Amino acid sequence: MTLTLHRPTRMCVGCRRRFDDGSLMRLVVSNHAVYVSPTSSGRGAWLCAHNESCAEKAVSQGALRRSLRKEITITASDLMTLMRSSMEMKG
């Protein structure tokens, strides 16, 4: 008998498709700033890690703000820059 491990699925706030949590990035807000954190406690929003159109939709349609339940001011390009730098630091 083979035991399969359960991988949590999360929904991207931009495209609203479901993926394993490993292919998405978790965004959180602290002190009115958005940052990437896979392990912080509290409310977070998941976004496709490599898809600029998801970041654009999440920001322009207000999905990121609604999901985080905070008033935030970030552009889609700033969000993608933040996510790219997080991926570079990750390795």
KOLNU-798061 format. One record per residue: residue in one letter; residue number from 1; x, y, z of N, C-alpha, C, O, CB in turn. Coordinates in pm, whole numbers, plus 50000, padded with zeros to 5 digits. Glycine has a CB too. Layout:
BEGIN
REC  res    n     nu     nv     nw    cau    cav    caw     cu     cv     cw     ou     ov     ow    cbu    cbv    cbw
REC    A  NUM      X      Y      Z      X      Y      Z      X      Y      Z      X      Y      Z      X      Y      Z
...
This chain:
BEGIN
REC  res    n     nu     nv     nw    cau    cav    caw     cu     cv     cw     ou     ov     ow    cbu    cbv    cbw
REC    M    1  50084  49883  50000  50000  50000  50000  50089  50125  50000  50179  50138  50084  49904  49999  50122
REC    T    2  50065  50215  49907  50143  50337  49895  50067  50451  49960  49949  50472  49934  50175  50369  49748
REC    L    3  50137  50524  50044  50078  50638  50111  50113  50765  50033  50230  50792  50009  50128  50648  50258
REC    T    4  50012  50841  49994  50037  50966  49924  50017  51082  50020  49922  51085  50098  49945  50980  49800
REC    L    5  50107  51175  50012  50100  51293  50099  50005  51395  50040  50001  51417  49919  50238  51354  50119
REC    H    6  49930  51457  50125  49836  51561  50082  49910  51693  50067  49979  51737  50158  49721  51575  50183
REC    R    7  49895  51757  49952  49950  51890  49929  49834  51989  49932  49738  51972  49858  50028  51898  49792
REC    P    8  49842  52091  50016  49733  52188  50020  49719  52261  49887  49818  52291  49821  49756  52289  50132
REC    T    9  49596  52290  49849  49573  52371  49729  49527  52509  49773  49454  52525  49871  49467  52304  49635
REC    R   10  49570  52608  49699  49536  52747  49726  49486  52810  49597  49514  52760  49488  49657  52826  49784
REC    M   11  49412  52919  49609  49360  52987  49492  49433  53120  49471  49449  53199  49564  49209  53009  49505
REC    C   12  49476  53142  49349  49539  53268  49311  49432  53378  49310  49325  53359  49253  49609  53257  49171
REC    V   13  49461  53491  49374  49363  53600  49379  49354  53674  49245  49259  53750  49223  49399  53699  49489
REC    G   14  49449  53652  49156  49445  53716  49025  49363  53639  48925  49266  53691  48870  49584  53734  48972
REC    C   15  49400  53513  48899  49331  53433  48797  49223  53343  48856  49142  53287  48781  49432  53348  48723
REC    R   16  49219  53330  48989  49121  53250  49062  49126  53101  49028  49027  53030  49041  48983  53304  49035
REC    R   17  49242  53054  48983  49261  52911  48960  49329  52850  49080  49400  52920  49153  49343  52884  48831
REC    R   18  49309  52722  49101  49366  52652  49216  49495  52580  49176  49504  52520  49069  49266  52551  49274
REC    F   19  49594  52588  49265  49725  52525  49244  49774  52469  49376  49723  52503  49483  49827  52627  49185
REC    D   20  49875  52380  49369  49946  52341  49490  50011  52465  49548  50051  52556  49473  50053  52229  49462
REC    D   21  50023  52470  49679  50079  52591  49739  50224  52617  49700  50273  52728  49718  50070  52582  49889
REC    G   22  50293  52517  49647  50432  52536  49606  50449  52622  49482  50557  52676  49460  50495  52405  49582
REC    S   23  50345  52636  49400  50357  52716  49278  50300  52857  49294  50295  52934  49198  50287  52646  49164
REC    L   24  50257  52891  49415  50204  53024  49444  50291  53092  49549  50367  53027  49620  50057  53015  49492
REC    M   25  50279  53225  49557  50349  53300  49661  50245  53359  49755  50139  53405  49711  50439  53413  49599
REC    R   26  50275  53357  49882  50185  53411  49983  50226  53554  50017  50341  53580  50054  50184  53322  50110
REC    L   27  50132  53644  50004  50155  53785  50033  50084  53820  50163  49972  53776  50187  50106  53875  49917
REC    V   28  50149  53899  50245  50092  53944  50372  50116  54095  50386  50198  54152  50316  50154  53866  50493
REC    V   29  50042  54157  50478  50057  54299  50503  50100  54320  50647  50046  54260  50739  49926  54375  50474
REC    S   30  50200  54406  50664  50243  54445  50796  50281  54592  50789  50359  54634  50704  50364  54357  50846
REC    N   31  50225  54671  50879  50251  54816  50881  50223  54880  50746  50300  54964  50699  50396  54844  50922
REC    H   32  50114  54841  50683  50067  54895  50555  50162  54867  50440  50154  54933  50336  50046  55044  50567
REC    A   33  50251  54770  50455  50341  54731  50347  50316  54584  50313  50295  54501  50401  50491  54754  50388
REC    V   34  50319  54554  50184  50298  54417  50137  50434  54350  50125  50529  54409  50074  50223  54414  50000
REC    Y   35  50443  54227  50173  50567  54152  50155  50534  54004  50137  50424  53960  50168  50662  54173  50275
REC    V   36  50632  53928  50088  50616  53786  50062  50662  53710  50185  50772  53731  50235  50696  53741  49937
REC    S   37  50576  53621  50234  50611  53540  50349  50532  53410  50348  50410  53413  50366  50587  53617  50480
REC    P   38  50598  53299  50328  50526  53172  50324  50482  53122  50462  50397  53034  50471  50611  53068  50260
REC    T   39  50539  53177  50568  50512  53120  50700  50456  53217  50803  50427  53176  50915  50636  53062  50753
REC    S   40  50440  53344  50770  50387  53439  50868  50245  53404  50906  50167  53354  50824  50392  53583  50813
REC    S   41  50213  53430  51030  50075  53406  51072  49989  53524  51029  50040  53631  50996  50066  53384  51227
REC    G   42  49861  53504  51030  49768  53610  50993  49717  53596  50852  49746  53499  50782  49835  53743  51009
REC    R   43  49639  53694  50812  49574  53691  50681  49676  53706  50570  49766  53789  50576  49467  53801  50671
REC    G   44  49660  53623  50468  49748  53628  50353  49669  53609  50225  49553  53568  50228  49857  53522  50364
REC    A   45  49731  53639  50114  49672  53620  49982  49774  53545  49897  49894  53569  49907  49632  53757  49916
REC    W   46  49725  53455  49815  49812  53374  49731  49805  53425  49588  49698  53462  49539  49773  53225  49737
REC    L   47  49920  53427  49520  49929  53481  49385  50025  53395  49303  50128  53350  49355  49975  53629  49386
REC    C   48  49992  53372  49175  50081  53295  49087  50219  53360  49087  50231  53482  49071  50023  53287  48941
REC    A   49  50320  53280  49106  50455  53332  49126  50517  53393  49000  50597  53486  49011  50543  53223  49177
REC    H   50  50482  53343  48883  50553  53386  48762  50463  53454  48660  50503  53472  48545  50621  53268  48698
REC    N   51  50343  53491  48698  50247  53541  48601  50215  53688  48627  50149  53722  48725  50119  53457  48605
REC    E   52  50263  53774  48538  50240  53918  48555  50094  53955  48538  50047  54050  48601  50324  53996  48456
REC    S   53  50021  53882  48454  49880  53916  48435  49800  53889  48562  49702  53959  48588  49821  53836  48318
REC    C   54  49840  53791  48642  49772  53765  48769  49796  53881  48865  49704  53922  48936  49822  53633  48832
REC    A   55  49917  53933  48869  49947  54048  48955  49868  54169  48910  49815  54243  48993  50098  54078  48955
REC    E   56  49860  54191  48780  49785  54304  48726  49637  54294  48763  49577  54392  48808  49801  54311  48574
REC    K   57  49578  54176  48744  49436  54157  48778  49413  54173  48928  49316  54236  48970  49389  54017  48733
REC    A   58  49501  54117  49009  49484  54122  49154  49484  54266  49204  49407  54301  49294  49595  54043  49224
REC    V   59  49569  54351  49145  49577  54490  49188  49465  54573  49125  49396  54646  49196  49714  54549  49150
REC    S   60  49445  54563  48994  49349  54650  48926  49205  54619  48963  49122  54711  48969  49366  54636  48776
REC    Q   61  49172  54494  48989  49034  54458  49024  49008  54462  49175  48896  54437  49219  49003  54319  48971
REC    G   62  49112  54494  49252  49095  54507  49396  49091  54374  49471  49059  54371  49590  48971  54582  49425
REC    A   63  49123  54265  49403  49118  54133  49466  49221  54118  49577  49195  54055  49679  49138  54024  49362
REC    L   64  49338  54176  49557  49443  54168  49659  49400  54244  49785  49416  54195  49897  49576  54224  49605
REC    R   65  49346  54362  49767  49299  54443  49879  49187  54372  49954  49187  54368  50077  49251  54581  49830
REC    R   66  49092  54315  49881  48981  54244  49946  49029  54121  50019  48984  54092  50130  48876  54204  49842
REC    S   67  49120  54048  49958  49169  53925  50019  49246  53953  50147  49234  53879  50245  49256  53850  49921
REC    L   68  49326  54059  50147  49405  54094  50265  49325  54173  50367  49366  54188  50482  49527  54174  50223
REC    R   69  49210  54225  50324  49122  54306  50410  49195  54427  50469  49175  54463  50585  49066  54222  50522
REC    K   70  49278  54487  50387  49353  54608  50425  49355  54705  50308  49352  54664  50192  49499  54572  50470
REC    E   71  49360  54832  50339  49381  54932  50235  49530  54934  50203  49613  54966  50289  49329  55074  50280
REC    I   72  49564  54900  50081  49705  54896  50040  49722  54979  49914  49629  54995  49835  49753  54749  50016
REC    T   73  49840  55030  49896  49873  55103  49775  49999  55041  49717  50110  55067  49763  49893  55257  49803
REC    I   74  49979  54959  49616  50091  54896  49546  50049  54878  49401  49935  54845  49372  50131  54758  49612
REC    T   75  50143  54901  49310  50115  54881  49169  50151  54738  49132  50224  54670  49204  50192  54984  49081
REC    A   76  50099  54694  49019  50129  54558  48972  50278  54542  48945  50335  54437  48973  50047  54526  48845
REC    S   77  50342  54645  48889  50486  54634  48861  50567  54627  48990  50664  54553  48998  50533  54754  48775
REC    D   78  50527  54705  49093  50595  54697  49222  50575  54559  49285  50666  54504  49348  50545  54807  49317
REC    L   79  50456  54504  49268  50427  54371  49322  50513  54265  49254  50567  54177  49321  50278  54338  49303
REC    M   80  50526  54273  49122  50611  54176  49051  50757  54193  49090  50828  54093  49103  50595  54193  48899
REC    T   81  50804  54315  49110  50941  54339  49155  50963  54275  49292  51066  54211  49315  50972  54490  49161
REC    L   82  50868  54294  49381  50876  54233  49514  50882  54081  49506  50961  54018  49576  50755  54276  49599
REC    M   83  50799  54023  49421  50796  53877  49408  50924  53824  49344  50976  53720  49384  50675  53834  49325
REC    R   84  50975  53896  49243  51101  53853  49179  51218  53857  49279  51299  53765  49283  51134  53942  49057
REC    S   85  51225  53963  49358  51335  53972  49454  51323  53864  49560  51425  53813  49608  51337  54110  49521
REC    S   86  51202  53828  49597  51183  53719  49693  51229  53586  49633  51289  53505  49703  51035  53711  49735
REC    M   87  51200  53563  49504  51242  53439  49439  51395  53433  49429  51454  53327  49445  51179  53428  49300
REC    E   88  51459  53548  49402  51604  53552  49392  51669  53522  49527  51770  53451  49533  51650  53689  49341
REC    M   89  51612  53574  49634  51667  53549  49767  51646  53403  49806  51728  53345  49878  51602  53642  49870
REC    K   90  51537  53345  49760  51504  53206  49792  51605  53110  49729  51634  53003  49783  51362  53172  49746
REC    G   91  51656  53149  49616  51760  53068  49554  51725  53030  49420  51803  52960  49354  51787  52949  49632
